[in-house]
């Protein structure tokens, strides 16, 4: 499964979700968007689950790699 990585730690908070949505929409079916964030993106998960039909919520994963580094994998159906 192909993955695209998007590090949003330096992106202003108000620009993060639109940037993530755009990157996710650019993916092909079966690909994954990997987000590197400074906090656990639980609100983003709920937003995608409710609003993005192609989001595979069952295959979503998040891993904490440091005090301020979280990596979330958002797979596309």
Backbone torsions as a table, in degrees:
resi	resn	phi	psi	omega
1	UNK	NA	124.4	-179.5
2	UNK	-73.4	146.2	179.6
3	UNK	-132.1	141.9	173.7
4	UNK	-113.3	130.5	-178.3
5	UNK	-103.0	135.0	179.5
6	UNK	-130.6	110.7	178.3
7	UNK	-91.5	111.9	-175.6
8	UNK	-107.8	11.4	-177.3
9	UNK	-61.0	-29.8	-179.8
10	UNK	-98.5	4.7	179.7
11	UNK	-87.3	133.5	177.7
12	UNK	-55.8	139.4	-176.6
13	UNK	-50.1	-38.9	-178.1
14	UNK	-68.4	-17.3	-178.9
15	UNK	-100.1	-8.3	-172.8
16	UNK	-65.9	-55.5	-175.2
17	UNK	-62.4	-43.7	176.4
18	UNK	-59.5	-40.4	179.7
19	UNK	-64.6	-41.3	178.5
20	UNK	-65.1	-45.2	179.3
21	UNK	-60.7	-43.4	178.9
22	UNK	-61.9	-44.0	-179.9
23	UNK	-65.6	-38.9	179.5
24	UNK	-65.7	-42.9	-179.5
25	UNK	-64.1	-27.3	-179.8
26	UNK	-76.5	-12.5	179.9
27	UNK	-72.6	154.6	171.5
28	UNK	-88.5	166.3	177.4
29	UNK	-59.7	133.9	179.5
30	UNK	88.2	-5.3	178.8
31	UNK	-90.1	167.4	-176.9
32	UNK	-130.0	138.9	172.5
33	UNK	-99.8	122.5	178.7
34	UNK	-103.4	118.8	-177.8
35	UNK	-103.4	129.0	172.5
36	UNK	-104.3	120.6	-171.3
37	UNK	-132.9	164.0	179.7
38	UNK	-93.3	1.6	176.4
39	UNK	-152.1	163.6	178.6
40	UNK	-66.4	126.0	-173.9
41	UNK	-86.9	46.8	-178.8
42	UNK	-60.2	-42.5	176.7
43	UNK	-60.1	-35.9	177.6
44	UNK	-64.0	-41.7	177.3
45	UNK	-56.8	-50.0	-179.1
46	UNK	-63.3	-38.0	177.8
47	UNK	-62.7	-48.0	178.8
48	UNK	-63.4	-42.2	-178.9
49	UNK	-59.9	-38.9	-177.3
50	UNK	-83.0	-30.8	-168.6
51	UNK	-114.4	-18.5	-172.1
52	UNK	-113.2	105.7	-175.4
53	UNK	-61.4	-35.3	-177.1
54	UNK	-82.8	0.0	-179.7
55	UNK	-78.2	127.3	178.5
56	UNK	-93.0	85.4	-175.3
57	UNK	-62.0	-30.7	-178.9
58	UNK	-67.7	-26.1	-178.6
59	UNK	-100.1	4.3	178.5
60	UNK	-62.5	139.0	177.3
61	UNK	-138.0	149.0	172.9
62	UNK	-139.5	141.0	-178.6
63	UNK	-135.0	133.0	175.1
64	UNK	-91.2	124.2	-177.7
65	UNK	-109.0	-4.2	179.9
66	UNK	-177.5	179.7	-178.2
67	UNK	-60.1	-34.0	-178.0
68	UNK	-129.1	32.8	176.7
69	UNK	-137.1	115.7	176.6
70	UNK	-122.8	138.0	177.8
71	UNK	-119.0	120.0	179.7
72	UNK	-113.6	138.0	178.6
73	UNK	-110.4	117.3	-179.3
74	UNK	-109.7	100.0	-178.9
75	UNK	-81.5	147.5	179.0
76	UNK	-107.0	131.9	178.8
77	UNK	-64.8	NA	NA
